[in-house]
Protein backbone atom coordinates (compact mmCIF):
# COMPACT_ATOMS: atom_id res chain seq x y z
CA UNK A 1 0.00 0.00 0.00
CA UNK A 2 1.21 3.48 -0.86
CA UNK A 3 0.40 6.56 1.21
CA UNK A 4 1.35 10.22 1.10
CA UNK A 5 3.55 11.84 3.75
CA UNK A 6 5.00 15.27 4.42
CA UNK A 7 8.78 14.97 4.79
CA UNK A 8 10.16 17.67 7.08
CA UNK A 9 13.78 18.48 7.89
CA UNK A 10 15.43 20.40 10.74
CA UNK A 11 15.97 23.44 8.50
CA UNK A 12 12.20 23.79 8.07
CA UNK A 13 11.88 22.50 4.51
CA UNK A 14 8.91 20.32 3.62
CA UNK A 15 8.35 17.91 0.74
CA UNK A 16 5.32 15.77 -0.03
CA UNK A 17 6.19 12.24 -1.06
CA UNK A 18 4.62 8.83 -1.48
CA UNK A 19 5.92 5.79 0.39
CA UNK A 20 5.13 2.10 0.31
CA UNK A 21 3.99 0.67 3.64
CA UNK A 22 4.49 -2.91 4.71
CA UNK A 23 1.38 -5.09 5.07
CA UNK A 24 0.47 -6.34 8.54
CA UNK A 25 -2.63 -8.52 8.85
CA UNK A 26 -4.13 -10.98 11.34
CA UNK A 27 -3.11 -14.54 10.50
CA UNK A 28 -5.19 -17.16 12.28
CA UNK A 29 -3.51 -20.54 12.73
CA UNK A 30 -5.74 -23.58 13.05
CA UNK A 31 -4.08 -26.90 13.83
CA UNK A 32 -5.99 -30.10 13.15
CA UNK A 33 -9.23 -28.13 13.29
CA UNK A 34 -8.43 -26.33 16.54
CA UNK A 35 -7.86 -22.58 16.76
CA UNK A 36 -4.35 -22.16 18.15
CA UNK A 37 -3.24 -18.53 17.73
CA UNK A 38 -3.78 -15.32 15.83
CA UNK A 39 -0.55 -13.62 14.79
CA UNK A 40 0.10 -10.25 13.21
CA UNK A 41 2.27 -10.93 10.17
CA UNK A 42 3.15 -9.90 6.65
CA UNK A 43 1.02 -12.04 4.30
CA UNK A 44 3.86 -13.50 2.23
CA UNK A 45 5.37 -17.02 2.34
CA UNK A 46 2.61 -18.07 4.74
CA UNK A 47 2.97 -21.81 4.13
CA UNK A 48 6.61 -21.43 5.17
CA UNK A 49 5.47 -19.44 8.21
CA UNK A 50 3.00 -22.10 9.36
CA UNK A 51 5.54 -24.89 8.90
CA UNK A 52 8.18 -23.07 10.92
CA UNK A 53 5.67 -21.89 13.51
CA UNK A 54 4.51 -25.37 14.54
CA UNK A 55 8.14 -26.52 14.73
CA UNK A 56 9.14 -23.62 17.00
CA UNK A 57 6.08 -24.30 19.17
CA UNK A 58 7.36 -27.89 19.62
CA UNK A 59 4.12 -29.25 18.20
CA UNK A 60 5.67 -31.57 15.62
CA UNK A 61 6.04 -31.49 11.87
CA UNK A 62 3.35 -30.16 9.56
CA UNK A 63 2.17 -32.68 6.99
CA UNK A 64 -0.13 -30.24 5.20
CA UNK A 65 -0.76 -26.48 5.20
CA UNK A 66 -3.69 -24.70 3.59
CA UNK A 67 -3.98 -20.93 3.23
CA UNK A 68 -7.43 -19.35 3.05
CA UNK A 69 -8.21 -15.67 2.56
CA UNK A 70 -10.74 -14.31 5.05
CA UNK A 71 -12.51 -10.95 5.13
CA UNK A 72 -10.15 -9.47 7.72
CA UNK A 73 -7.03 -11.56 7.26
CA UNK A 74 -5.76 -15.04 6.47
CA UNK A 75 -6.51 -18.44 7.97
CA UNK A 76 -3.76 -21.05 7.90
CA UNK A 77 -5.00 -24.60 8.41
CA UNK A 78 -2.20 -26.90 9.50
CA UNK A 79 -2.40 -30.68 9.77
CA UNK A 80 -0.06 -32.54 12.12
CA UNK A 81 0.44 -36.29 12.14
CA UNK A 82 0.01 -36.29 15.93
CA UNK A 83 -2.29 -33.55 17.28
CA UNK A 84 -2.04 -34.60 20.94
CA UNK A 85 0.28 -31.75 21.94
CA UNK A 86 -2.09 -29.23 20.38
CA UNK A 87 -5.07 -30.55 22.31
CA UNK A 88 -3.12 -30.10 25.56
CA UNK A 89 -1.96 -26.56 24.85
CA UNK A 90 -4.55 -25.04 22.58
CA UNK A 91 -6.17 -21.76 23.50
CA UNK A 92 -7.34 -18.69 21.60
CA UNK A 93 -5.09 -15.71 21.93
CA UNK A 94 -3.89 -12.70 19.95
CA UNK A 95 -0.30 -11.54 19.94
CA UNK A 96 1.91 -9.36 17.80
CA UNK A 97 4.37 -11.94 16.50
CA UNK A 98 5.18 -15.64 16.70
CA UNK A 99 7.42 -15.46 19.72
CA UNK A 100 7.37 -19.21 20.40
CA UNK A 101 5.27 -18.94 23.57
CA UNK A 102 1.74 -19.47 22.26
CA UNK A 103 -0.29 -21.77 24.46
CA UNK A 104 2.22 -21.42 27.32
CA UNK A 105 0.56 -20.43 30.58
CA UNK A 106 3.24 -20.85 33.27
CA UNK A 107 6.84 -19.78 33.86
CA UNK A 108 8.32 -23.28 33.92
CA UNK A 109 6.87 -24.06 30.51
CA UNK A 110 8.12 -20.77 29.09
CA UNK A 111 11.71 -21.65 30.04
CA UNK A 112 11.65 -25.34 29.16
CA UNK A 113 15.06 -27.00 28.73
CA UNK A 114 16.45 -26.81 25.22
CA UNK A 115 18.09 -29.70 23.40
CA UNK A 116 21.85 -29.58 22.98
CA UNK A 117 23.13 -28.48 19.57
CA UNK A 118 25.16 -31.30 18.04
CA UNK A 119 25.86 -29.72 14.65
CA UNK A 120 28.84 -27.46 14.10
CA UNK A 121 29.33 -24.46 11.86
CA UNK A 122 32.43 -24.02 9.78
CA UNK A 123 31.80 -20.30 9.34
CA UNK A 124 34.65 -17.95 10.20
CA UNK A 125 34.22 -14.37 11.34
CA UNK A 126 35.09 -13.31 7.79
CA UNK A 127 32.13 -15.36 6.50
CA UNK A 128 29.76 -13.64 8.93
CA UNK A 129 31.03 -10.21 7.87
CA UNK A 130 30.55 -11.22 4.23
CA UNK A 131 26.95 -12.32 4.77
CA UNK A 132 26.06 -9.24 6.82
CA UNK A 133 27.39 -6.98 4.07
CA UNK A 134 25.32 -8.79 1.45
CA UNK A 135 22.08 -9.08 3.43
CA UNK A 136 20.65 -5.73 2.34
CA UNK A 137 20.69 -6.84 -1.29
CA UNK A 138 18.43 -9.77 -0.33
CA UNK A 139 15.78 -7.67 1.43
CA UNK A 140 13.47 -6.33 -1.28
CA UNK A 141 10.56 -5.81 1.11
CA UNK A 142 12.67 -3.81 3.55
CA UNK A 143 14.22 -1.84 0.71
CA UNK A 144 10.72 -0.86 -0.44
CA UNK A 145 9.17 -0.14 2.97
CA UNK A 146 11.99 0.24 5.49
CA UNK A 147 9.98 -1.85 7.97
CA UNK A 148 10.80 -5.53 7.43
CA UNK A 149 13.02 -7.85 9.41
CA UNK A 150 14.98 -10.58 7.66
CA UNK A 151 16.25 -14.03 8.57
CA UNK A 152 18.79 -15.65 6.28
CA UNK A 153 20.30 -19.09 5.77
CA UNK A 154 24.00 -18.61 5.05
CA UNK A 155 26.64 -21.05 3.88
CA UNK A 156 29.86 -21.66 5.79
CA UNK A 157 31.56 -19.35 3.29
CA UNK A 158 29.13 -16.52 4.02
CA UNK A 159 26.98 -16.84 0.91
CA UNK A 160 23.29 -16.11 1.46
CA UNK A 161 21.29 -19.12 0.32
CA UNK A 162 17.76 -18.21 1.40
CA UNK A 163 16.02 -15.22 3.00
CA UNK A 164 12.57 -14.62 4.40
CA UNK A 165 11.15 -11.23 5.46
CA UNK A 166 8.33 -10.14 7.73
CA UNK A 167 7.23 -7.19 9.83
CA UNK A 168 7.89 -9.43 12.85
CA UNK A 169 11.39 -10.71 13.60
CA UNK A 170 10.02 -13.95 15.06
CA UNK A 171 7.83 -14.43 12.01
CA UNK A 172 10.77 -13.96 9.66
CA UNK A 173 12.72 -16.69 11.42
CA UNK A 174 9.74 -19.06 11.39
CA UNK A 175 9.35 -18.42 7.67
CA UNK A 176 13.02 -19.24 7.10
CA UNK A 177 12.87 -22.48 9.09
CA UNK A 178 9.64 -23.46 7.35
CA UNK A 179 11.07 -22.71 3.92
CA UNK A 180 14.12 -24.82 4.70
CA UNK A 181 11.93 -27.73 5.78
CA UNK A 182 9.69 -27.49 2.73
CA UNK A 183 12.68 -27.25 0.36
CA UNK A 184 14.70 -29.96 2.08
CA UNK A 185 17.55 -27.61 3.02
CA UNK A 186 19.87 -28.06 6.00
CA UNK A 187 22.37 -25.83 7.74
CA UNK A 188 25.26 -27.78 6.17
CA UNK A 189 27.88 -26.18 8.37
CA UNK A 190 26.48 -22.71 7.78
CA UNK A 191 24.59 -20.32 10.03
CA UNK A 192 21.56 -18.08 10.45
CA UNK A 193 21.76 -14.30 10.15
CA UNK A 194 19.02 -12.07 11.55
CA UNK A 195 18.50 -8.34 11.13
CA UNK A 196 17.01 -7.93 14.60
CA UNK A 197 17.67 -7.88 18.32
CA UNK A 198 18.70 -11.31 19.54
CA UNK A 199 16.03 -12.14 22.11
CA UNK A 200 15.75 -15.47 23.91
CA UNK A 201 12.83 -16.50 21.70
CA UNK A 202 15.02 -16.29 18.59
CA UNK A 203 17.74 -18.28 20.35
CA UNK A 204 15.13 -20.90 21.19
CA UNK A 205 13.90 -21.04 17.60
CA UNK A 206 17.46 -21.42 16.33
CA UNK A 207 18.23 -24.23 18.77
CA UNK A 208 15.01 -26.11 17.99
CA UNK A 209 15.85 -25.80 14.28
CA UNK A 210 19.28 -27.34 14.90
CA UNK A 211 21.09 -24.16 13.86
CA UNK A 212 24.76 -24.33 14.90
CA UNK A 213 25.48 -20.58 14.81
CA UNK A 214 23.22 -17.54 15.08
CA UNK A 215 24.49 -14.12 13.98
CA UNK A 216 22.54 -10.98 14.83
CA UNK A 217 22.90 -7.37 13.76
CA UNK A 218 21.95 -6.22 17.27
CA UNK A 219 22.89 -7.25 20.79
CA UNK A 220 21.50 -10.26 22.65
CA UNK A 221 19.59 -10.07 25.90
CA UNK A 222 21.16 -11.63 28.98
CA UNK A 223 18.67 -14.50 28.88
CA UNK A 224 19.36 -15.10 25.19
CA UNK A 225 23.10 -15.39 25.85
CA UNK A 226 22.52 -17.72 28.80
CA UNK A 227 20.18 -19.97 26.84
CA UNK A 228 22.52 -20.04 23.84
CA UNK A 229 25.51 -21.02 25.97
CA UNK A 230 23.54 -23.72 27.79
CA UNK A 231 22.37 -25.26 24.50
CA UNK A 232 25.76 -25.01 22.79
CA UNK A 233 24.51 -22.50 20.22
CA UNK A 234 27.35 -20.35 18.89
CA UNK A 235 26.34 -16.71 19.00
CA UNK A 236 27.66 -13.68 17.13
CA UNK A 237 26.12 -10.32 17.99
CA UNK A 238 26.39 -6.63 17.15
CA UNK A 239 27.67 -7.65 13.72
CA UNK A 240 28.90 -4.42 12.14
CA UNK A 241 31.21 -3.77 9.16
CA UNK A 242 34.17 -3.18 11.50
CA UNK A 243 33.55 -5.57 14.41
CA UNK A 244 31.34 -8.19 16.03
CA UNK A 245 31.03 -9.91 19.39
CA UNK A 246 31.41 -13.68 19.66
CA UNK A 247 29.95 -15.26 22.80
CA UNK A 248 32.60 -17.26 24.67
CA UNK A 249 31.31 -20.85 25.06
C-alpha positions, 0 to 999 in steps of 0.5 A: 500500500502506498500513502502520502507523507510530508517529509520535514527536515530540521531546517524547516523544509517540507516535501510531499512524497509517497511511500510504500507501507508494509502489510500487517494482517491478522493470520489465524492458525488452526491446527488439526481443526483447533484454533491455536493462535492469531498472529500479526504478520506480513502475508507472504510465504505463509505456508513457510510461516506455518511450517516453521511456527509449529516446529518452533512451538514444539508441536511436531512437523506439519504434513499439510498447510492450507492458506485461506483468505478471510474478510479481515485476514488469512486463515492457515489450516495446518495438519499434524500427524500427531495432534495430541500436543495441540489438544493439551496446549490449545487456546485462543489468543492474539499476539503481535508476533510468533514469539514461540510462547503461544499456548504457554501459561506458566513460567516453567513451561516458558523456560523449558530446557532446550536440546543440545546443539550437536551440529557445528558451523564451519563459518569464520568471522570473515564469512559472517562479515561477508553475509552481513554486508550482502544481506541488504541486497536480499531484502526487497521488502525492507528496501521498499518499505523500510519496515521488514526484518529478515532471517537468512540461511548462510553457507559456511563461506558466508553466501546467502542461500535463502532469505525470508522477510516479515514485519515481525522478527520472530515471524521472519525466522519461522518463515526461514525455518519453514522454507528450509523444511519445505525445500529440504535444506539443511544448515550444512555447516552454515549459520543463520543471520538475523537483522534484529535484536537477539532475544531469547525466543530467537535463540530458542527457535534457532536451537530447535531448528538445529542451527549451529550458529546464530548471527545478529545485527543487534545485541542479545539479551542476557537471557538469550546469551545464557540460553545459547551457551547452555544449548551449545549454540554459537552466538555472534552479535552486534555484527557491524562492518568493522567488528562483532562480538562472539559469545565465549562458550 
